[in-house]
Amino acid sequence: MVTRPEVDYEAVFRVSPALAILLATDFTVLDMNDSCLSLARRRACDVVGRSLFDVFPANPAAPPDAGDQGARVLQTSLERVMKTRRRDFMPLQRYDIELVDRPGVFEERYWSTVNTPVLGEHGEVRMIALTSEEVTDFVRAMRRPGGGGEHSLAQHLQILNDQLRRAHLEQCETTSALREAVVRQRRLVYEASHDLRNPITGLLTELEVALSDPGTDLQRILRTLLRDAERLNDIVADLLDLARVDSETHDDERLIDLVGFVSEELDRRHPPGTAVRTRLDPHVYVRASTIRLARLLNDLLANAERHARSTIEIVVTADPPDAVLELIDDGPGIPPEDRERVFERGYRSEEARERDPGGCGLGLPIAREIAQEHGGRLYAAEHHGGARIVLRLPLVSGRCP
């Protein structure tokens, strides 16, 4: 068994060749290692308890493009560490050092600095560890002939570091968005698998009954199997359509008379168990894919039919700059807190699950994404005595050919 040796961390801190400073949360010095004390040409008792910016003040005689920028950038980094409780990598920075034996005289210096929070047991920042490597010789060696002023290498590096910081933030945002998308996809796969299992279980059960009992009513079983197969087909169609929404572009758009389009789609549907009333204003035109718009409308109709008690009302109006299509049912309605959630992939309220246990919660999300594809909006609006789903698409002036 290997015995782990005891480590004297204070001794390691002292002899580190990099500058190391421990700061309190108000940026006063708690301790400095030997390299830092040597640079400051001070003893620990002379710096502990003093502000970092008193120990290393800004150079008042620095060029206008530098000025007290080093101190300001360092303070901003320390404040960022306090706010985010995360390590902050500073860009290469000019921070001149005052000569102890010549007060008011500063030497031009360049540093690469990292500020790291030291967290307490409850996640609070207890102190900040500042570590810095001097890169003055590198900057001087790489500086272009005749450089200096606003065109110095240091300033170019500063600009590059700022660009890298922004790129890093954008990458973090993109990574976060991708992570959320993966989580949504995994949740969708789980929900879809659950929804597919119900009709599959029904199919298997009915087939086992039919095989084990020769005297069973085959017509009844076939009707049950047909319903389960239709449900499977609907779920698979939803998943395929969702994949198309995520991956395809649609270039089959044309000018559509929304009133005529709604009337034709209603004629194609089997007679529903609820009455459908319409209020259709003429001369309402949109530009859209007929296939996509038909899918959207039929998803809204299917949703309304599932929840309506007796009546569905369809309204088409022009509200410039929008063409407006509304579906209103006299069902239980949508609580205010669920008006956005019903458009989340896979979300189904308790009431929806009771009314249609086989649903998979993809109809409204697909409808919204189709609306957005066409520059429109789909949302649940306030309505007393039922649900009101509103589609707004850009209104087009013209006549259908």
N, C-alpha and C positions, 0 to 999 in steps of 0.2 A: 504494500500500500504506500503510495507516494504522499508524503506529508507536504502540505502547501506551506511554503515559507511565509512568515509574517512580513508585510511590506510597510515600510515607513513612508507613507504617502506625503508627509510634510517634507521629508528629505528629497523625495522625487520632485515635488513642487519647487523647492529651493534651487535645485541644480539644473532645471530645465533650461536649455539654451534659448528657447522662445520666451518672449516677454509674457508674463502671466500676472494678472491682477484679479483679486477677488473684490467685488464691489457689493455694497449694500444696495437695497432697492431704491435709495435716494441718490445713488451713484457716488457715495462716499467710499473711500478706500478702506477695506478691511485688512488687506494684506497684499504684499508684492513679493515676487520671487527675486533672487539675487540679480538676475539679468536686468530686470526692470529697475531695481534700486541702483544698479551700476549706471544705467542710462540716465536716471534722474540725479545721480550723484548725491543721494540722500540716504539717511538711515530709516529703518522701518518706523521708528518712533516719530520721525518728522513728517510722515505721510499718512499714517493710519488715522482715520477720523476726518481727514480733509477731503473736499470734493476732488474728483478726478480732474476736473477742468481747472482747479487751482494748482494742482501738482503739475499738470501739463497744459498751460494756458495756450490760447490761440495766438498766432503771430500777427500783431497789428500792422507789421510792415510788409506782409506778403503781397504779391501782385493782386490786382483787382479780381482776376479770374480764380484766385485761390482764396485770399482773404481768410475769414474764419470758417471756410467751408469744411475743413477737416473736423473741427470741433462740432459743427452743426450736424454733419453726417453721422459722426460717432454717436452723438446724443440721440439722433433719430433712430439709429440702430438699437441702442439700449432701450429706448421707449418701446420699440417694436417687440423686443424680447419680453418686456414686462407685459405687453398686451396679449401677445400670441402664446407665450410660454414655450416658444420654440427657438432653436438655434438660428442665428442670423449670420450669414456670410456677407461681410461688407465688401464692396468693390475696392480695388486698389486705390489707395487714398493718400494724398499729400497731407502730412501733419508735422509741421516744423517743431523742433525741440529747442527750448530755451537753454542757453549755456549758463550753468550755475555760477561760474566764476566771472561771467560777463552779463549781468542782468539787462534784459531788453534786447539782447542779441540772440537771434535764432538761426539754427542750421536747417537747411531744406532736407526733409526726410520723407520717404515713401514707405507705406505699410500695407500688409495684407492681414486683415483682422477678422477673427471669429468671436462672436459673443454667444455664450451658452448659459441658459438658465439652470440654476440648481434648485430643484423643486422639493417642497416639504411633503409630508405624508398625505396631505389633503390636496396636493397638486398646486399649491400656491408657490410663487417664486420667492425663495428665501434669500438668494443672492445671485449674482451674475459673475461667471468666470470669463474674463477677457484674455484672449491669447492673440499674440501678434508677431508676425515675422517681418523683419525689415527687408525691403527690396530696393533700397536706394541705389545700390551699385548696379543692379539690373536695369533700372530705369535710365540711369546715366549712360550705361553702355549701349542701350538700344535707342536712345534719343537721336532723332535725325539731325544731321548737320544744320546749323542755323536755326534749330528749333527753339522753343521757348514761347512764352506768352500764350495766346489763345490756341496756337497750333502745336503745342507741346505734345509729346508722346503721352504724358500723364493725362492730359485732357482727353485725348483720343481713347485711351484705355478706360477712362471714366465713362465716356459715352458708350463704349462697347459693353462695359459691365452693366450699365443701366439697361441696355438692350437685352443682354442675357438675363437680367433679373425679370424683365417683362416677359421674355420668352418662357422663362421658368414658371412664372405665375400662370401664363396661358396654358402651358403644358399641364400644370396641376389641375386647372379648371377642366381641361379636356379629359384628363385621366379620371377625375371625379365624375364627369358626365358619363364616360364609358363604363365606369364601375356601377353607376346607378342603372344604366341600360342593361348591363349583365344581370343585375339583381332583378330588374323587372322581367327580363326574359326567363330567368330561372323560375320566378314566381308564376309566370304565365304557363310555362311547361308543366309545372306542378299542378296548377289549376286545371289545365287542359287534360292532363293525364287522369286526374280525378273524375272530370266530367265524361271522358271517354270510357272509363271503367264502368260507369253505371249502365249504359245501354249494352255494353259487352257482357256484363254479368247477367243482364236480363236475357240476352240471346242464349247464353250458355245454359241458364236455368231452364228456359223453355225447351231447348233441344234435349236436355237430359230427361225432362218430363216426358217428351214425345217418344224418346227411345225406350224408356222404362215402362211406359203404360200404353200397350197397343190399343186400348179402347178410348184413348183421349180424343178430344175434339180437335182434329187437325186444322180445320178452318180458323178456329179461335186462336190456336197457336201461331198459324201463319200470319194472321192479322197483327198479333202482338210482335212477332218477329219483324214484320214490315215496319211497324212504328219505331222499333228500336233501330232498325237499319236506316230509316229516314233521319232519326236523331243523330246517328253516327255521321251520316252524310252532311248534315247541317253543321256539325262541329268541325269536321274536316274542311268544309267549304269556308267556314269562318277563319280557320287557321291559314289556309292557302291565300285567302283574300288579304289577311293581315300581312302575310309575307310580301304580297304584291304592293301593298301600301308602303311598306318599309323600303322596297328596293326598286320600284319602277317609276319611270316618268311617263306621263300620258300626253300624247300629241294628237288625240282624236277629238279635240274639243270643237264644238260648232255652236252656232246661235240657236238657242232653244226658247220656244214659247212655253213659259213655265206653267201656265194654266192648261194648255193642251197636253203638256207632258204629264201633269198630275192626273188629268182625266183619263188618259190612256193607261197609265199604270194602275189606276183604280179598276178599270175595266178588265185588266189582265188577272187581277187577284181573285181567288176563290171567295165566294160570299162569306164575310166574317161573321162571327157570332154577335157583333155589336153593330149598331147603326152608324153610318158615316155621313156627316153633313159637311157641305163645302160652302165657302165664301171666296169666290175666285174673281179678282179684279182682272180685266183684260189688259193686254199690251204690257205684260211684265216679261222681259227678256233677260236671259243670262247666257254666258258662254261657258259651256261645260262639256265633259264627256257624258254621252247619254248612258253608257254602261255604268260609269261610276255614280252618276246622279241617281240612276234607278236603284242601285245598291243602297245608297244613302236613304232614299225615300222609303224603300221597302223595310230597311232596318228600323226606321222611325215608326212606320205603320205596325210592324210586328211588336215593337215595344209597347205602343199604345194599346194594341189589341190584348196584350197580356195583362194590362193593368186596368183597362176601362171596365166600368160596371155595366154600362149600357150604350154609351155614345162616344164617338170620336168626331172632332171637328177639325177640318183642314182649311186653313186660311192662306190665301196668296194675295199680297199687296205690294205696291211700290212705295218705298220710303227712301227717296234719293239721299245718298248715292247707292242705296241697297235695294235689292229685291228680297222680299221677306216671305218665308214659308213657315207657318206655325202649325203644329199638331197639338191639339188640346184634348185631353181625355177626362172623364169624370170619375177617375179612380181615386185611390188614397192620396195621391200627390207625392211630391218629393220634399222631404224636410230641408230647410235652408242649409244645414250642415252637410247634406249629401249632394247638393246641386253640382258640385265639381267632381265629387268622388264617383258619380255614376258614369263618368267618362274615362275612368281609369281602367286599364286593361285587366280583366279578370274580377273586377269588383262587382259584387252583387249584394244588395241589401237583404236583410232577413225576410222581409215581405216578398221580395222577388224570388228568393229560394223556395219559399213556401208555395208560391203560385206556379213556379216552373222549375222543379228540382233538377231538370236535365240541362238547364241553360248554362252557358259558360261565360257570360258577361263580356262578350266581344262586340256585340252589335253597335252600341252607342260609341265606344272608342273608335271603331272603324268608320262610322258615320262622321265623327268629328274630324278625323284625319283626312277624309275625302273632302270635307268642307274647306279645310285649311289648304289642301292641294289647289283648290280653285280660288284662293284668296279670300275665303269667307270665314264665318264664325258659326259655331253651333253651341248652344248653351241652354240651360234650364232656367226659365224665368219664373218670377213669382206668379202664383195663380191660386185663387181660392176655390176649393172644390174639385181639385184634380191636378194633373201635371200639364205643364206648357213647355214644349220644346221648340226653340226658335232657331231657324236657319237664316242667315244673312249672307247673300252672295252679291258681288258687284253687279249693279243694274246696268244693262246695255241698252242704248237707244238704237232702235232699228226694227225691222220686220223680218220675220222668218221667211226664207225663200219658198 
